[in-house]
Amino acid sequence: MIAALAIACCLSLVLATRAQAQGACVTRLPVSVSLPDGPYAAAYTQRIRLRVDPRGRRIRNLRAELYTFGGQRLAVSERRRAARGAVTLGLVLQRSYRPLQVGAFTLMLTGEPNASRSCGPKHTTRVLRMRPCSTTLPLAFPALPSGSASDYGGYLSVAVRTRGPVIRGLRSSVFGFDGTLLGSSPSLTALFGERTLDHELVRPLAPGDYTVIVEGAIGGQPASCGRKTAQATMTFG
């Protein structure tokens, strides 16, 4: 009788201890995530780099998966056996989903953030919104030249201004309406405000209409987005 009572007491103690431990378990994976290569879908042709910060906890068996909202898995990373600080996970896109398309996707992360393995794996989800590349250069022409064609000698100066992001590797050319190149400006490494571009003309301007075309890469977008252009029409009497 005493032995049975002792066993019952021990079992009650074990169950109480286990219940207390379960009550102290972290129930949601405590992480923050970011994309080092940015939010543009064109940057991801084979794999997605994901930066995961475990917020001061040690997480075992950390893994990331990417799904469509319909539940189709697009990419998965290898398991990270132990993450004590910020780590980068590589999610490999399945061949049939390369390159990644524009849209919103569900990112699921799983891992074990508790010291006690009895707490089991936990997970959390995030929505990743992949953006398209811009189709035109975010550029304004604040004061286009005009007036008499004879007022312009060997140069035609055109002011340009960014509409937000930095523009890199900027080039500018002036064309006649028949497509003839009439002049180009020296290339500009970066445009981050307003600048006047001086085009050296191959011949004097004649009355008529002309097009200035500015080309460059938008800062913050991947190289795979390519270079973009902006243009404006100028009329001289």
C-alpha positions, -999 to +999 in steps of 0.1 A: +000+000+000+028+024+010+047+015-022+017+021-044+011+055-027+048+064-032+045+055-069+013+075-073+030+105-056+061+103-079+038+100-110+018+131-099+051+150-094+064+140-128+031+150-145+030+183-126+066+191-135+059+183-172+028+205-172+048+233-156+075+229-183+049+229-211+033+260-196+067+278-198+073+268-235+076+295-261+047+287-284+056+308-314+090+310-332+106+343-321+123+355-352+126+385-375+133+381-412+146+402-441+157+398-477+193+410-482+188+410-520+156+432-518+120+427-527+122+425-565+112+391-580+138+394-608+166+390-583+157+354-576+164+331-605+175+300-585+176+306-548+163+332-522+187+344-495+167+349-462+183+367-432+168+353-399+174+368-365+164+345-336+161+375-312+186+363-286+174+327-284+191+296-295+169+279-321+175+243-332+166+228-366+157+261-381+142+258-416+123+281-440+098+272-467+080+294-493+045+287-505+018+302-527-014+313-510-029+281-525-004+259-505+020+250-534+056+248-521+080+268-542+112+267-522+128+252-491+160+256-472+182+231-455+178+228-417+202+249-396+211+226-366+216+255-343+212+293-347+225+314-319+226+347-338+214+361-371+219+336-399+213+335-436+192+306-450+192+297-487+158+287-501+163+267-533+135+273-558+121+242-575+130+241-612+094+246-623+092+279-603+123+296-616+126+325-618+104+337-590+073+356-602+058+389-589+032+385-562+026+377-525+038+344-510+037+328-475+070+322-458+069+296-431+097+291-406+100+262-382+124+255-354+129+246-317+133+277-296+129+261-262+157+246-241+135+216-233+130+193-263+097+182-249+082+216-260+086+204-296+090+225-328+073+259-332+066+279-363+057+314-376+046+328-409+053+359-429+039+373-461+066+381-487+055+406-514+077+404-545+077+435-566+081+440-604+109+460-619+101+496-627+094+500-664+106+536-668+133+558-653+120+578-623+132+611-638+117+646-643+127+673-667+121+705-646+128+731-673+132+719-709+151+743-732+130+761-758+129+793-779+149+799-810+172+772-824+198+798-833+202+806-795+220+773-791+255+769-804+277+739-799+259+727-767+224+719-756+219+718-718+190+699-703+182+698-666+171+665-650+159+656-615+153+622-598+119+613-585+132+594-555+158+567-560+194+572-570+200+567-607+233+551-616+254+551-648+233+578-664+237+586-701+218+612-722+214+618-759+195+642-781+179+630-814+161+646-843+126+633-850+140+613-878+161+594-853+194+611-861+218+614-831+227+651-827+246+650-794+254+632-762+264+643-727+292+628-706+281+598-685+272+605-649+281+579-622+251+588-600+222+612-600+206+618-566+191+652-570+191+677-599+218+681-625+222+699-658+234+676-686+254+693-714+251+677-748+278+685-773+261+689-807+274+675-839+258+704-858+237+735-850+201+731-842+175+738-869+139+748-861+118+718-853+112+691-827+138+671-809+138+642-783+161+639-753+165+603-740+181+596-707+191+560-697+203+546-664+199+519-637+176+525-608+194+523-575+180+495-552+168+473-581+188+442-591+210+443-622+186+417-637+159+445-639+181+461-666+185+498-675+155+520-680+149+552-700+130+585-697+124+609-726+110+643-733+102+664-764+118+698-771+106+723-797+126+751-812+115+779-835 
